[in-house]
Amino acid sequence: MDKKQQPKVLIVIFGATGDLAKRKLFPSIYRLYQNGAIGEDFAVVGLARRSWTNDVFRDNVNNSISHSLSTDDNLDAFTSHFYYHPFDVTDDASYQDLGSLLNDLEGVYETDGNRIFYLAMAPNFFGTIANKLNTFGLKGSTGWSRLVIEKPFGHDLASAKELNNQIREAFDEKQIYRIDHYLGKEMVQNIEVIRFANGIFEHLWNNRFISNIQVTSSEAIGVEDRSRYYDHSGATRDMAQNHMLQMVALLAMEPPINLSTEEIRSEKIKVLRALRQIDDTMVDDYFVRGQYGHGKINGKYIKGYREEAEDLVDSNTETFVAGKIMIDNYRWAGVPFYIRTGKRLEGKSTKIVVEFKDIPMNLFYETNEERQPNLLTINIQPNEGITLRLNAKKSGVGSMAKPIDLDYNNENVHGINTPEAYEKLLYGCMIGDATNFTHWDEVALSWKFIDSILNVWTDQKATFPNYEAGSMGPKAAHELLEKDGFHWWPTTED
């Protein structure tokens, strides 16, 4: 993170009393302040329906930071930059009053008219807010204006297009920052460096040397208090359409001619264009869905998904999805990219495993079953790092081989303090770096691919539940790889 730039900015948060602001946004803004990435020339205006005062709002900001960061610092100097404004997104008068407040604060904090509008609320209001910000001149300040949008961006391609058209009536594409918090994670951003800064990998990064690539994002938690949202989303919309396909694009993209936002996005878009579209009759050959039933995690009994809430009793929503993605271009023809993600799995882990092709004759293993391919593992979370699995001689008499792991762990490196994803994304938005935000073309191509799967599943009643809580998903997810001669590599350490 470039600390030389201290952007001047006024941040307006719609939905400032919500969970996202409390858990992610306030602590991230504080870390930017604490680390010197922003100076004193900033202010934050929180908007929501509640009749709070500035003091009540600041107390809540203080509590969220103290809870998240366990800091003993006196936060008064920081929270004095926070202001609260009761707000109704559908009321014209609210926007007029907000305009006056923003003009006053820009005079106090000398923010040069730079404004970020962060929509941390229900997506059905995104279009309304964007257009009213334009109608009432709130985005037409003397500096720059940027609109930050949380997912979900639409429910399918048609709704995403409709939402995009609404927003584009008020903001152009360069002003729109679509958040995918996975793109802010340290090791996701490291994918490009691992590939393009190391000849040992990039020269082998193709279908001649790689047999398959696996991307897993597993969660031990269930839907908790998000059942109403989740049952209309499911694992495919919640995770696969955005986070998983974004990681696939980073893994598969061609080297950009430079590291500019435009060039990196261009290469990712080429990957998404090359995704093999799945015919209706082939969905079951390429994708598997699941829903967790009851089971045990860490010895504790866990209810099934349909027991989580009354309205889930007969739910057809998937809590797990696994898929085989083929990229039809010169570099990746014939190499499957396997993805899987779900809730109530055996543990929390996001991991990428690149499996290299074995040599034709490996004389150092007694049987083919014992042979171990070379693996490159990128651990996104919780243990950020890289592992390279090689074969080396067993100690003692003889010349038989065994696998050994060469590890690099971010958490063990002195002085490394991996920034929270939202901290990096917020700072990127402040300095106008949209590299780690999703362009509309990426969103549209991802929905086009996912829609072909969801359209089939919507019309088919699934046999749920089909995996136990605490397992790694339904049997069919393992068979998906076995029929290609592969298997899922473990996501947790032995």
KOLVO-680905 format. One record per residue (C-alpha): z, y, x; residue in one letter. Coordinates in steps of 0.5 Angstrom, whole numbers, plus 500, padded with zeros to 3 digits. Layout:
ZYXA ...
This chain:
500500500M 498507503D 504511504K 500517506K 498519499Q 503521495Q 499522488P 501528483K 501525476V 504525469L 505518466I 505517459V 508511456I 506509449F 511503447G 517506452A 522502448T 519496449G 520490453D 514491458L 517498460A 524496461K 522489465R 516492469K 514499469L 521503470F 523498476P 516499479S 516506478I 522507482Y 520502487R 514507488L 519513489Y 524509493Q 519507498N 516514498G 509512495A 510518490I 514524491G 518529487E 511531483D 511526478F 514526471A 514520466V 514521458V 516515454G 513515447L 516511441A 518511434R 526511435R 529517435S 532518442W 534524446T 532525454N 539522455D 539516451V 532514454F 534516462R 540511460D 536506458N 531507464V 537507469N 540500466N 533497466S 533499474I 540497475S 539490472H 532489475S 533491482L 541490483S 541497486T 548501487D 544507488D 545514484N 539514480L 540521477D 535524481A 530519479F 531519472T 531526471S 523526472H 524522465F 523525458Y 523522451Y 518524445H 519521438P 512519437F 508516431D 501514434V 498515427T 500522426D 496528428D 502532429A 505528434S 499529439Y 499536438Q 507536440D 505532445L 500536448G 505542448S 510538452L 505535457L 503542459N 510544460D 512539464L 505540468E 508547470G 515544472V 512538476Y 506541479E 502535477T 495538478D 493536471G 493529473N 495524467R 496517466I 496514459F 499507459Y 499503453L 504498453A 504496445M 500492440A 493492442P 491494434N 493501436F 489502442F 482505439G 486509435T 490512441I 484513445A 480517440N 486521438K 488523445L 481525446N 480529439T 487533441F 485535448G 490531451L 485527456K 481534458G 486537463S 485540469T 486534473G 484527472W 485522466S 486515466R 487510460L 491503462V 491498457I 495491457E 492485455K 490482450P 483485450F 480483444G 481476441H 474473442D 468477445L 466480438A 473483437S 473485445A 466489444K 469492438E 475495441L 471497448N 466501443N 472504440Q 475506447I 469508450R 468513445E 473517448A 474515455F 468512460D 469506464E 471509470K 477512467Q 479505463I 484501467Y 485494464R 491490467I 491483469D 498483473H 495477477Y 491481480L 497485483G 500479486K 500479493E 497472494M 492473489V 490479493Q 490475500N 485470497I 479475500E 483476506V 484468507I 476467506R 473473509F 477474515A 477467518N 471464520G 475457520I 475457512F 469462510E 464458514H 466451510L 467455504W 461452500N 459445497N 457442503R 465442505F 469442499I 470437494S 473441489N 478446488I 484446483Q 488452480V 494451476T 499456473S 505452470S 511455466E 517451464A 519456459I 517455452G 514461447V 521464446E 521470442D 514470442R 512465437S 508470432R 504473438Y 503466441Y 501462435D 495467434H 493466442S 495460445G 494458452A 487459453T 487466450R 493468454D 492465460M 485462461A 480467459Q 484472464N 488470469H 485463471M 478466471L 480472475Q 482467480M 476463480V 472469481A 476471487L 475464490L 468463488A 465470490M 460472495E 462476501P 462483499P 458488503I 464492503N 471493500L 469498495S 471497488T 464497486E 462491491E 468487490I 467487482R 459486483S 461479486E 466477481K 461479476I 456474479K 460468479V 462469472L 455470470R 454463474A 459459470L 456453466R 456455459Q 459449455I 455446449D 459444443D 458437444T 460437451M 467441450V 471435450D 468432457D 470439460Y 476441457F 483438454V 488442450R 495440449G 501442445Q 508440448Y 513436444G 520435445H 523432452G 527434458K 527439463I 533439468N 536434464G 537439458K 534437451Y 528441449I 525442442K 518441441G 513447440Y 513446432R 520446432E 521453435E 520457429A 519455421E 511458421D 510453427L 511446423V 503445422D 501449428S 494447431N 495452437T 495449444E 500450449T 496447455F 489447457V 486444463A 478445464G 473443469K 468449471I 462448474M 458454478I 451454478D 449457484N 447456491Y 454456494R 458452489W 453447486A 456440484G 463443486V 468442480P 473448479F 479445475Y 484449472I 490448468R 496452465T 501451460G 508452457K 514447458R 511443464L 515441470E 516447473G 514454474K 508455479S 502458480T 498454486K 491454488I 489447492V 482447496V 480440497E 475439503F 471433503K 473427508D 469425514I 464419513P 469414517M 476415518N 478410523L 485412523F 488410516Y 489402515E 486403508T 482408504N 488409499E 492412505E 487417507R 488424506Q 483429505P 484436509N 487441504L 488449504L 494451499T 495458497I 502459493N 502464489I 509464486Q 514462486P 514461494N 508465496E 505463502G 499458505I 499451507T 494447511L 494440511R 491436517L 491429520N 495428526A 497421530K 504418528K 509418533S 510411537G 505406539V 498406536G 493411533S 494411526M 494418522A 499421518K 498428514P 502434517I 503441514D 502448517L 506453513D 506460513Y 511463508N 511470506N 519470504E 521467511N 517473515V 522479517H 521485514G 516483509I 518486502N 512483497T 511489492P 512487485E 505486482A 506492477Y 508496483E 501495486K 497496480L 501502478L 500505485Y 492503485G 491507478C 495513481M 490514487I 484511483G 483505486D 480500480A 479494485T 485490482N 483492475F 478488470T 471491469H 468491462W 463486464D 468481467E 472481460V 465480456A 463474461L 470471460S 470471453W 463469452K 465463456F 471461453I 469463446D 464457446S 470452447I 475456442L 470455437N 469448437V 477447437W 478452431T 474447427D 478441429Q 485439427K 488436434A 493431434T 499434437F 504434440P 501430446N 505431452Y 513431453E 516438455A 518437462G 511433464S 505436467M 501436460G 497430456P 494424459K 487426458A 488432463A 489427468H 483423466E 479429466L 479429474L 480421475E 473420472K 470425477D 474421483G 480426484F 487427482H 491433481W 495435487W 503436486P 505443484T 512443486T 515441493E 517433494D 
